[in-house]
């Protein structure tokens, strides 16, 4: 694996953790180091780190709070 791909992996502990559970990415990253972008997007999708996931979680929290407040009335 190239040095730049290794440094990208070591920046985020979640990237290393995903690599432990999905070892097929090792083969992919060894063959094509430019696939680090696809690996990052896969990691963000699996750990719900995308902006859309965060917005959805915030909307869900607001909905729960409003339901609790309406039940207390």
Buried (B, 14 or more C-beta within 10 A) or exposed (E): EEEEBEEBBEEBEEBEEBBEEBEEBEEBBEEEBEBBEEBBEBBBEEBEBEEEEEEEEEEEEEEEEEEEEEEEE
